[in-house]
Amino acid sequence: MRVALVLGTSAGGVGRHVLSTAAGMVAAGARVLVCGPAATEELFSFTGVGARFAEVDLADRPRPLNDAKAVRRLRTLLRDADVVHAHGLRAGALAVAASARIAPGPLRFSKGGPPLVVTLHNAVIAGGRTAAVYGALERVVARGADVVLGVSPDLEDRMRALGARSVGHALVPAPPPRTQPGPAARADVRAELGVGERPLILTVARLADQKGLPTLLDAAAAWGRRAPAPLVVIAGDGPLEAELQARIEADDLPVRLVGRRSDVPDLLAASDVAVVPSVWEGQPLIVQEILRAGRPLVATRVGGIPTMVGAEGPAAGGPGSGEPLLHGPESDAALLVPPGDAQALERAVSRILDDPALAVRLGAAAAQRATALPTEADAVDQLTGLYLELHAKAP
């Protein structure tokens, strides 16, 4: 089978997922072509796992002239594929345009190419004109794709509401760690960071609006009044670095930006609490890594996170209550708090720091929950079945 994978600009989870998919499909005997910006090949090396790579300028923001060139390029590249799988909203919309003929009337498509699958990895959290543009792209994907996969229940519901013909749940597993932290990892990292006997609170995230880092800094101001004051370490890089650093220095916060790190498992081993304060997430790889590491987790109740930690259904607490959401014996792998609620975040982390037994219980529940997470093999099996089904139905 000839499988074409399409992605836009990516420096993180989407690119790693496409790389995992490409590797799995090649191992299964498929001929795989990956189409995307040159930077994605440089970062992820799709050719290194046996796929072919074709450069297509799929920027992260609309650029009409470039987008028109990208559609023409994709139309040529995708012509001989048995199935096309685009990752991300913009890549999906451009793949629809490349594989379909727009008929008269609003958003009517007549298929002119191979079966098309689109996986949506992110929600639209912006407002104004950006939200309007992305809303239009959502309608294009919903009407033009044969199957839409969402990484979280809210994305799936959104596509159903927009009239998508088939909607499913995407599996986006984190790759297995290359190495496990050694027995000295915790002590070594804490010595490097100069933590001493202070608690270490860890966040691993791109320094971008979606990650809710201003809320984390608000909570850190309150943690700074504890004795001893915890050290909050944020690992990652991104466009908000200068802004966050200025706030840390101006308010003398107990927070350190350590940049992008390749030793995340060691950082997790050194931490006392891991925090994911995001405004929205799908199936974040870092949450899966935290669960595998068996660390106490405080995260926001957004997107796909509750499902990942087993916290489905109604829960105590909620927006404005100031109380963390702690679930029953089968879903207590994390404390969940409302997004943007610094007080609830501060209280949830303080609760873990003040209760060693709770920290141990959450860590054990996280490790147990990790055993139920999907694997890369599960994701490849899901997609293999889907591709074969679509290929069998194609004219």
N, C-alpha and C positions, 0 to 999 in steps of 0.2 A: 504494500500500500504506500502511496505517495502522500505524505502528510506535510502541510505547510503551517508553520507557526509564525504568528505576526505579533510583534510587540513594539511599543513606543519607547521613549526615554525611560530608563530604569537604572537605579543604582542599588537596588535592594531586593525586597521579597519577590516582586513580580519576575525580575530577571532570573533569580535563583530557581523559581518555580518552573519557568520555561526551560531552563537548563536541565532540571531534573526530568521534565517531560520529554525533552529531546533525547536525553540519554536512555530513558526507559524505552522509548519507541524504537530507537536504533537497535537496542539490545533485543527487542522483540522482532526485528527483521524489517522494520519499515524504512523507507527512504525519506529522510527528514530534511526539509528546507526551513531555515529560520530567516525571517525578514524583519529588519529593524535598523535603528541607527548604528553607525560604525562603532560608537562608543560602547554599545552593549556587547559587541563581539570582543572588543578589547578588554572589557571587564570580566565577562563570563566565559569566553572561549567556547562557543557552541561547536565550532569545528573540532575542538579537542575531544569531544565525545562522539565524533563520527557524523555529525550533521553538516550539511552545506549551509553557507551563510550568504545572504544577498543584502547589500546595503540599501535601505530605504529611509529617507529623511522623514521620520514620524516624530515631530516635535511634541512637547508636552502641552503646548498652547496652539490655538487655531492660527494658521497663517495661510490665507487663501491660495496664494500662488504656489507655495511649497506643498500644500495639501493636494492641489490639483495634480502636481507632478507626481506626488506619492501615489495617488489613485491610478494614474496611468502606468506607473512602474509596477504596482501591485497587480494590475489587470494582466500584464504580461507574465509576471512571475507565477501567479496563481492559476494560470490557465490549465496546466496539466496536472494539478493536484487532485487527488481523490477526495480529500477533505481538508478544509482550512479551519484553523483554530486561532482566533485573535484574542489577545489578552489586554484588557483595559478598554475604557469607554471610547477613547479617540481612535485607538487601533481598530476597535470593533466597527465603529462608524465608517472609517475609511475602507475597511475590508468589505462592508456591505456595499459601499459605492463602487468598489472595484469588481464585485461579483454579481451585481444586480443592475438591471435597467430600470430607471425611474419612470414609471408610467404616469399618464395625466392624472391630476388629482393630488390631494395632500398625502404625502408619505405612503404612496402605493408602489410596491416593488414587484417586478416579475423576475424570477431567478434566471440568471444567465451564466452562472458558474457552478463550481462544486459546492457540496453541502458546507454550511458555515456554522461554526460554534463560536460563541463569544463568552469569555469569562470576565465578569465584572469584579475587580479587585478593590475598588474604593467607592465610597459614597461621595456625593457632591455636597461639600460643607460650606462653600462660598455662597454669597448672596448677590443681588443685583444683576448686572449684565452677564457676569460669568455664569451664574446659576441658570439664566435664560438660555445661554448657548449650550451648556451641558444638558439642560432639559431637552433641547431639540435633539442632541446626539443620543440621548436615552431613547427617544421615540424612534429614531432611525434604527437603532440596534434592536429594539423590541419588535419592530415591524419587519426588519430585513433578515435577521438571523434565523436559522432553522432551530437552534437550541441556544438558550442563554443560561449560563451557570453563574450563580452568585456565591460569594464567599461568606455571606451572612444572611440570616432570615429576612432582614429588612430590605436588602437588595433584591432578593427573590420575590418578595411581596410587591415591590415597586415594579418589577418587570411584568408580573401577572396583571397588575392594575393598568399597565400601558398596553396590554393586549398581546404580549409575546406568545407565540404558538406553543412553545415547550420550555419549561423552566425547571432547572435542577440545582442541586447543591454541589458546589465545587469542593474538592479536597485539595488543600494546600498544606501539605506536611512540611515541617522543618527537616532539612537533611540531618542525618545522624552526625553527632560531633566527631571530628577527625581524631581527637584525643580526649581522654578523660583527665580532669585535674588530678595531679599527684598529691600525695599526703601533705606536702609542704606548700601547696598552692595558696591556701588561705593565709598562712603566716607571711609568705613572700609578698603577696599583693598588698596586704595590710601594712607591711613594713614599707613597701614602695610608696604607698599613699600617705604614710605617716598617721594612720588612724589611731594607733595605740589601743587603749581599752574602750574608745568611744564606739557606739553603734555605727554601722555603715549601712546607709540606705542607697540603693542602686537603681538607676533608671538607664536603660539602653534604648536610644531613640534617635531618629533623625531630628535635627534642630529645626523644626518646621511647625507651622501653625496647628496642624492636625494633632500634634502630640501633646497638647495641653500643658506645656512646660511653664507658662506663667502661673498657672494654678499650683504647680509643684513648688515654685519659688515662694508663692504666698504661704503655703503650708510650711516651707522650710523656715520662714521667719518665726513661726510659732515653735518649731522644734528647736530653734536656737536658744530658746529660754529654758530648755531642759538642762539638767545637770547629771552627767556630762552631755554637752550638746552633740547630737549625731553629726557625722559628716555625710552630706548628700553628694554622691558622685553621679554625674551625667556623662555617659559614654556615647559619642556620636558627633557628627558634624552636620552643617546645613546653614541655610540663609539667616537664621536667627542668632547665630553665634555671637556677633558683636553686641546685639541688643541684650541678650541674656547676660553676657559678661559685664556689661555696664550696670545692669540692675543688681547683679551680685555684689559688685564693688561699691555701688552707691549705698546699698542697704546693709553692707557688711554681713552677708548671708553665709551660713556654713555650707556652701555649695562649691563644688569644683567641677569645671568642665575638663574632661580628659581627652576629648577628641575621639576619632574613630579608632576602635580597638579590635585586634585580632584574637584577643584572649578572653572573650566573653565568658566561657565556662569557668575560667579562673576567677574572674570578677564576681560571678555568681557564688562561687564557693566562698569567697571572702565576705560576702554581704550578709547582713542580718535580716533585711527586708528588701524585697524587690517591688518597685512601684511602676505601674503603667497608667499614667494620668490622661490618656488620649481623649480627644473630643470624639473620635470615631476610629474603629478598627474592624478589620474583617476577620482573618485568622492569623494574627500577627505571629511571626516566627519566634519573636522573643518570648511571648507567653508560653509557647511550646517548650522553649529552652528552659524557662524558669520552672515549669512543671517537671521536666526531666531532671533538673538539678535538685528538686525537692526543697525549694526555698519558699518561705512564707511570702505570699503575694497579696498586694493591694492593687486593685485595678478598677477602672471605671466600667459601669454597666452600660456598655455601648456595643452596637454591631454584633459581631460573632463571639465576643469574649465570654458572655454568660454561658453559651453553649459549650465552649471549650473547657470551662472549668466545672461544667455540670450543674450550673445554676439556672436551670430553665424553670419557667413558670413564675407565679407571683412570689414576692419576698417581702419580709419586714423592712421597714425603713423606706427611704426613697427621697426624691428631690425635696430639699428644704427641711427634711427631718433632722439632718445632722447626724444620723445614725448610719454606721456602715451596714451593708447588707450581708448577713452571715446566714448561710443556708444549712439544711439538715445534714444528717450523717452521710448521705450519698452525694452531696453537692457542696462540700465545704472545703474545696481546694483553694479558695481565695476569699478575701473580704472585698466586696464590691461597693463602690460609692458612686453617687451621681457625678457626671462630668461637670467640670467647672466649679465644684463645691470644695474650696480649699479647707473649710472647717471640717467637713466630713472626712476628707483625705487625711488631715492632721490627726484627727481622733482615731481613725482606723490604724494608722501606723503606730501611734502612741500606745494603742491597746495591745498590739503585738509586742512592742518593746517592754511594756510593763508586765506582761504575762508570759513567762518562758514556756509554760505548759501549752498555751495557745499557739505559740510559735512552733513548737515541736509537732503539735497536732496538725497545723496547717501544712507544714513541710511534708509530713507523712502522707497526708491526703493529696498533696500535689503530686508526689511521686507515684502514688497509686493511680491518680487520674491520668498521668502520662502514659500508663500502659494501655489505655483505651484510645489514645490518639491514633489517627490514620498514619500509615507509613507511606513512603514514596512508592512502594510496590502496590499498595492499595490504590493510590492515585492513578498509576499507569494502568492497572487493571480496569478501573472505572472508565478511563478515556478510551482504552482499546475496545471495550464493549460498545461504547457510544459511537466511535468512528466506524466500526464494522456495521453497526445497525444503520447508520446514515448512508454508508456506501451501498449497502444492499438495497436501500429504498430509492437511491438516486436514479434518475432516468439514464 
